[in-house]
Amino acid sequence: MAEGSMIDTASQNPVFRFAPSPNGPLHLGHALSAILNHDMARSAGGRFLLRIEDIDRTRCLPEHEALIYTDLAWLGLSWEKPVRRQSEHFAEYRAALTRLIDLGLVYPSFMTRGEVKARVAAFEADGKHWPRDPDGSPLYPPDDRDLSEASRRQLIAQDVRHAWRLDMRRAMEIAGERLDWLETGDDVGGRVAADPSIWGDVVLSRSDAPSSYHLSVVVDDALQAVTHVVRGMDLFQATSVHRLLQRLLGLPQPTYHHHRLIADPDGRKLSKSQGDTGIAALRAAGATLSDIRATVGL
């Protein structure tokens, strides 16, 4: 399937985007990414978009979204409107998922996290090593991928909760020729070989979330004609999955720029889940925009 059938990014003006999730206050790492996207867009004479990635309706809250706008405006950034909110575009993600299902590249997976954990623990009890993805999570067992169509239909008819996973082996076969991407980041430059197989059969949709990050981000980037994806090095390896999905869905490939991460004094990257100091708290403590830019090395 030819890539780039939706939008020809080569004919577009440069388009950059900052895409936070409203599941907590933005921290200095977000400030670095947002400012880089904004400044690079302006330098290239391009466009700067803001996208709210709020698929997780449990953790993503309106008050966090409102604070994102406040923080970014205080950082001196301006963006095009209207802002794209993922929660308003579930039908588009479902259409992409259905296309992959129709191609026979996605299957329903029924094992719970607890069942996967037990399977891995039993396997490793004998001293063997279960394969893991770059984030350290065990790869999903092959049981559901190998189920017959009749068994799958029966389980779905019984309303057994399930996710939809990409059949990585088949997807790689269909994708065909070598996958890579153009990287202009801090630590790596040039063409980078993509190896999606290291992630195993990734989730594309769950029973409690109609799309995964992987699926929604490639659909959004294509629909918004994004030409340059600027984000942290923590997402460098995930780009392999995104390139595969772009190939399978016939979507254009942006240029990628993965920037350094902001770490705490112990060398750990900043995280909302760890309660790292947010931009709003720094502002309330008297920090200035110049202070923020200096702290993140700009």
LOKE-944116 format. One line per 3 residues: number of its first residue (from 1); their letters; for each residue x, y, z of C-alpha. Coordinates in nm, 2 decimals. Layout:
REM LOKE-944116
NUM = a = X Y Z | ...
//
This chain:
REM LOKE-944116
1 = mae = 0.00 0.00 0.00 | 0.15 0.33 -0.10 | 0.23 0.58 0.17
4 = gsm = 0.12 0.94 0.15 | -0.22 0.87 -0.02 | -0.41 1.09 0.22
7 = idt = -0.20 1.41 0.22 | 0.12 1.50 0.02 | 0.32 1.66 0.30
10 = asq = 0.60 1.75 0.05 | 0.37 2.01 -0.10 | 0.26 2.16 0.23
13 = npv = 0.41 2.44 0.44 | 0.59 2.31 0.75 | 0.34 2.21 1.02
16 = frf = 0.45 2.14 1.38 | 0.23 2.04 1.67 | 0.25 2.01 2.05
19 = aps = 0.02 1.74 2.18 | -0.01 1.71 2.56 | -0.25 1.50 2.75
22 = png = -0.47 1.68 3.01 | -0.40 1.43 3.29 | -0.19 1.66 3.51
25 = plh = 0.00 1.98 3.52 | 0.26 2.05 3.25 | 0.62 2.04 3.37
28 = lgh = 0.95 2.16 3.24 | 0.98 1.88 3.00 | 0.66 1.99 2.84
31 = als = 0.78 2.35 2.83 | 1.09 2.24 2.64 | 0.88 2.04 2.38
34 = ail = 0.62 2.31 2.34 | 0.87 2.60 2.30 | 1.08 2.39 2.05
37 = nhd = 0.78 2.32 1.84 | 0.67 2.68 1.85 | 1.01 2.83 1.78
40 = mar = 1.09 2.58 1.50 | 0.76 2.64 1.33 | 0.82 3.02 1.34
43 = sag = 1.18 2.98 1.22 | 1.06 2.77 0.92 | 0.77 3.00 0.84
46 = grf = 0.53 2.72 0.92 | 0.23 2.66 1.13 | 0.21 2.56 1.50
49 = llr = -0.08 2.35 1.62 | -0.20 2.25 1.96 | -0.37 1.91 2.00
52 = ied = -0.53 1.78 2.32 | -0.47 1.41 2.35 | -0.76 1.32 2.59
55 = idr = -0.86 0.97 2.49 | -0.83 0.85 2.85 | -1.15 1.00 2.98
58 = trc = -1.08 0.88 3.33 | -0.76 1.06 3.39 | -0.80 1.35 3.15
61 = lpe = -0.99 1.64 3.32 | -1.12 1.97 3.20 | -0.93 2.16 3.47
64 = hea = -0.61 2.02 3.34 | -0.69 2.11 2.99 | -0.77 2.47 3.09
67 = liy = -0.44 2.49 3.27 | -0.26 2.38 2.96 | -0.39 2.68 2.77
70 = tdl = -0.29 2.91 3.06 | 0.06 2.77 3.09 | 0.13 2.78 2.71
73 = awl = 0.00 3.14 2.69 | 0.23 3.24 2.98 | 0.52 3.08 2.80
76 = gls = 0.45 3.33 2.52 | 0.32 3.07 2.27 | 0.03 3.11 2.03
79 = wek = -0.14 2.84 1.82 | -0.40 2.80 1.56 | -0.76 2.75 1.65
82 = pvr = -0.97 2.55 1.68 | -0.77 2.31 1.89 | -0.81 1.94 1.79
85 = rqs = -0.94 1.73 2.09 | -0.90 1.36 2.04 | -1.22 1.29 2.23
88 = ehf = -1.42 1.45 1.95 | -1.27 1.23 1.68 | -1.33 0.87 1.80
91 = aey = -1.51 0.79 1.47 | -1.20 0.86 1.27 | -0.99 0.63 1.48
94 = raa = -1.25 0.36 1.46 | -1.25 0.39 1.08 | -0.87 0.34 1.07
97 = ltr = -0.90 0.04 1.31 | -1.18 -0.11 1.09 | -0.96 -0.08 0.79
100 = lid = -0.69 -0.28 0.96 | -0.94 -0.54 1.08 | -1.07 -0.57 0.72
103 = lgl = -0.71 -0.63 0.60 | -0.67 -0.91 0.86 | -0.40 -0.73 1.05
106 = vyp = -0.57 -0.69 1.38 | -0.72 -0.95 1.62 | -0.93 -0.94 1.94
109 = sfm = -0.72 -1.02 2.25 | -0.90 -1.14 2.56 | -0.64 -1.20 2.83
112 = trg = -0.64 -0.96 3.12 | -0.33 -0.79 3.26 | -0.35 -1.04 3.56
115 = evk = -0.36 -1.34 3.33 | -0.06 -1.21 3.13 | 0.13 -1.14 3.45
118 = arv = 0.06 -1.49 3.57 | 0.16 -1.65 3.24 | 0.49 -1.46 3.24
121 = aaf = 0.56 -1.54 3.60 | 0.51 -1.91 3.54 | 0.73 -1.91 3.24
124 = ead = 1.01 -1.72 3.41 | 0.99 -1.94 3.73 | 1.22 -2.19 3.55
127 = gkh = 1.48 -1.93 3.49 | 1.37 -1.85 3.13 | 1.33 -1.49 3.01
130 = wpr = 1.00 -1.37 2.86 | 1.06 -1.11 2.59 | 0.98 -0.75 2.68
133 = dpd = 0.93 -0.43 2.49 | 1.15 -0.12 2.51 | 0.95 0.01 2.81
136 = gsp = 1.01 -0.32 2.99 | 0.66 -0.46 2.96 | 0.62 -0.83 2.87
139 = lyp = 0.51 -0.89 2.51 | 0.16 -1.02 2.48 | 0.13 -1.41 2.46
142 = pdd = 0.04 -1.56 2.12 | -0.27 -1.74 2.25 | -0.53 -1.50 2.11
145 = rdl = -0.35 -1.44 1.79 | -0.37 -1.82 1.72 | -0.74 -1.85 1.81
148 = sea = -0.97 -1.97 1.53 | -1.23 -1.73 1.39 | -1.51 -1.94 1.53
151 = srr = -1.36 -1.91 1.88 | -1.31 -1.54 1.85 | -1.67 -1.49 1.74
154 = qli = -1.80 -1.70 2.02 | -1.61 -1.50 2.29 | -1.72 -1.17 2.14
157 = aqd = -2.08 -1.30 2.13 | -2.05 -1.38 2.50 | -1.95 -1.02 2.56
160 = vrh = -1.60 -1.11 2.69 | -1.41 -0.79 2.72 | -1.13 -0.76 2.47
163 = awr = -0.88 -0.52 2.31 | -0.77 -0.51 1.95 | -0.41 -0.58 1.88
166 = ldm = -0.19 -0.55 1.57 | -0.07 -0.89 1.44 | 0.29 -0.77 1.42
169 = rra = 0.42 -1.07 1.22 | 0.15 -1.03 0.95 | 0.18 -0.65 0.96
172 = mei = 0.55 -0.67 0.89 | 0.49 -0.91 0.61 | 0.24 -0.68 0.45
175 = age = 0.45 -0.37 0.50 | 0.71 -0.53 0.28 | 1.02 -0.32 0.21
178 = rld = 1.25 -0.17 0.48 | 1.09 0.08 0.71 | 1.28 0.39 0.83
181 = wle = 1.23 0.75 0.91 | 1.41 1.08 0.87 | 1.55 1.19 1.21
184 = tgd = 1.69 1.54 1.29 | 1.71 1.51 1.66 | 1.97 1.59 1.92
187 = dvg = 2.14 1.25 1.94 | 2.06 1.09 1.60 | 2.05 1.22 1.25
190 = grv = 1.97 1.09 0.90 | 1.77 0.78 0.81 | 1.69 0.56 1.11
193 = aad = 1.59 0.19 1.06 | 1.25 0.11 1.21 | 1.20 -0.22 1.39
196 = psi = 0.84 -0.24 1.51 | 0.87 -0.61 1.60 | 1.04 -0.51 1.93
199 = wgd = 0.70 -0.40 2.06 | 0.52 -0.73 1.98 | 0.14 -0.72 1.92
202 = vvl = 0.07 -0.36 2.03 | -0.28 -0.26 2.14 | -0.47 -0.03 1.90
205 = srs = -0.80 -0.02 2.09 | -0.93 -0.12 2.43 | -1.28 -0.19 2.57
208 = dap = -1.24 0.13 2.78 | -1.06 0.34 2.52 | -1.16 0.34 2.15
211 = ssy = -0.81 0.41 2.03 | -0.45 0.37 2.15 | -0.19 0.64 2.15
214 = hls = -0.02 0.47 1.86 | -0.32 0.46 1.63 | -0.47 0.80 1.72
217 = vvv = -0.13 0.99 1.68 | -0.07 0.87 1.33 | -0.43 0.94 1.22
220 = dda = -0.42 1.29 1.38 | -0.08 1.38 1.23 | -0.21 1.28 0.88
223 = lqa = -0.54 1.46 0.91 | -0.37 1.77 1.04 | -0.10 1.76 0.76
226 = vth = 0.18 1.76 1.03 | 0.51 1.76 0.85 | 0.75 1.77 1.16
229 = vvr = 0.70 1.57 1.48 | 0.91 1.72 1.75 | 0.89 1.52 2.08
232 = gmd = 1.10 1.37 2.36 | 1.35 1.09 2.33 | 1.13 0.87 2.54
235 = lfq = 0.91 0.83 2.23 | 1.20 0.75 1.99 | 1.15 0.37 1.99
238 = ats = 0.77 0.42 1.95 | 0.84 0.58 1.61 | 0.89 0.23 1.46
241 = vhr = 0.53 0.14 1.54 | 0.41 0.47 1.40 | 0.60 0.42 1.07
244 = llq = 0.45 0.07 1.04 | 0.09 0.21 1.09 | 0.16 0.48 0.84
247 = rll = 0.27 0.23 0.58 | -0.03 0.00 0.64 | -0.28 0.28 0.63
250 = glp = -0.12 0.47 0.34 | -0.05 0.78 0.55 | 0.23 1.03 0.49
253 = qpt = 0.55 1.02 0.69 | 0.66 1.33 0.88 | 1.01 1.42 0.96
256 = yhh = 1.09 1.33 1.32 | 1.30 1.53 1.58 | 1.34 1.37 1.92
259 = hrl = 1.49 1.61 2.17 | 1.67 1.56 2.50 | 1.47 1.50 2.82
262 = iad = 1.46 1.72 3.12 | 1.57 1.52 3.43 | 1.54 1.58 3.80
265 = pdg = 1.86 1.60 4.02 | 1.86 1.22 4.04 | 1.87 1.18 3.67
268 = rkl = 1.51 1.06 3.64 | 1.30 1.21 3.36 | 1.02 1.44 3.48
271 = sks = 0.68 1.28 3.50 | 0.33 1.39 3.59 | 0.26 1.06 3.76
274 = qgd = 0.55 1.13 4.00 | 0.41 1.48 4.09 | 0.71 1.67 3.95
277 = tgi = 0.68 2.05 3.99 | 0.45 2.19 3.72 | 0.49 2.51 3.52
280 = aal = 0.19 2.67 3.71 | 0.36 2.60 4.05 | 0.69 2.75 3.92
283 = raa = 0.50 3.06 3.80 | 0.33 3.09 4.14 | 0.67 3.07 4.31
286 = gat = 0.79 3.37 4.11 | 0.96 3.21 3.81 | 0.97 3.42 3.49
289 = lsd = 0.96 3.31 3.13 | 1.33 3.38 3.10 | 1.39 3.15 3.40
292 = ira = 1.20 2.87 3.24 | 1.38 2.90 2.91 | 1.72 2.91 3.09
295 = tvg = 1.63 2.61 3.30 | 1.54 2.40 3.00 | 1.85 2.51 2.82
298 = l = 1.70 2.74 2.56
//
